[in-house]
Amino acid sequence: MKTLKKVSVTPVYVEFMPDFDKMDEATIYISEKYGSSTHKCLCGCGEKTVLPLNKDYGWVLIKENNGTVSFTPSIGNYQMDCKSHYIITNSVANFV
């Protein structure tokens, strides 16, 4: 699979998600307490992307020892106009 572009992301751990209009670009907000993660689409379109953190019906958050994060499976924003698809590994979104 060819990587089309890469975007570095910053994980921020929160209890409650900030207001969407106050979220920073390329920042992934993670609430482990409430099993959710939210970020602005990493393609740059700015659409809200929500990842429920649950291995049975959502995404799995992998916290790496160096402070980076990975998510599985990939994120496909096919319902959005951008139709972006990326995989976050070691805090880098790899667009495919």
C-alpha positions in Angstrom: 0.0 0.0 0.0 1.5 3.3 -1.1 1.5 6.3 1.4 0.2 9.4 -0.3 1.1 11.8 2.4 1.9 11.9 6.1 0.7 14.2 8.9 2.2 14.2 12.4 -0.4 14.3 15.2 -0.2 15.2 18.8 -2.2 13.1 21.3 -3.9 15.1 24.1 -5.5 13.2 27.0 -8.7 14.8 28.4 -11.6 13.8 30.5 -14.1 15.7 28.5 -13.8 16.7 24.8 -13.2 20.5 24.2 -15.6 22.4 22.1 -15.0 21.4 18.5 -14.3 25.0 17.4 -11.5 25.1 20.0 -9.8 21.9 18.9 -6.4 22.3 17.3 -5.5 20.9 13.9 -3.4 17.7 13.9 -4.3 17.1 17.5 -6.1 13.9 18.7 -8.2 14.4 21.9 -8.5 11.1 23.8 -10.8 10.4 26.7 -10.0 7.0 28.1 -12.5 7.5 30.9 -15.3 7.8 28.4 -13.8 5.6 25.6 -13.7 8.2 22.9 -11.3 10.1 20.7 -12.1 13.1 18.5 -10.1 15.1 16.0 -10.5 17.4 13.0 -10.0 15.3 9.8 -6.3 15.1 9.2 -6.6 15.8 5.5 -7.1 19.5 6.3 -10.9 19.7 5.6 -11.6 20.2 9.3 -14.6 17.9 9.5 -15.2 16.3 12.9 -13.9 12.7 13.2 -15.0 10.7 16.2 -13.5 7.3 17.1 -15.3 5.2 19.7 -12.6 3.3 21.6 -13.9 -0.2 21.9 -12.3 -3.2 20.3 -15.7 -4.9 19.6 -17.3 -2.0 17.6 -14.8 0.8 17.2 -11.1 1.4 17.4 -8.3 0.2 19.6 -5.9 2.8 21.0 -2.3 1.7 21.4 -0.2 3.8 23.6 3.4 3.4 22.7 6.3 3.7 25.3 7.7 6.8 23.6 4.4 8.8 24.1 3.1 8.3 20.6 -0.3 6.6 19.8 -1.5 4.2 17.2 -5.1 3.3 16.3 -6.5 0.2 14.6 -8.2 -0.2 12.3 -7.7 2.5 9.7 -9.9 5.6 9.6 -12.0 6.0 6.5 -14.0 9.2 6.3 -16.0 8.1 3.3 -19.1 9.8 4.4 -17.4 13.2 4.2 -16.7 15.2 1.1 -12.9 14.6 1.4 -13.3 10.8 1.4 -9.9 10.6 3.2 -8.5 7.3 4.4 -5.5 7.1 6.8 -3.8 4.9 9.3 -2.4 6.4 12.5 0.8 4.7 13.6 3.3 6.2 16.1 1.4 9.5 16.0 1.7 9.8 12.2 -1.3 9.7 9.9 -0.3 7.8 6.8 -2.8 8.6 4.0 -3.5 5.6 1.7 
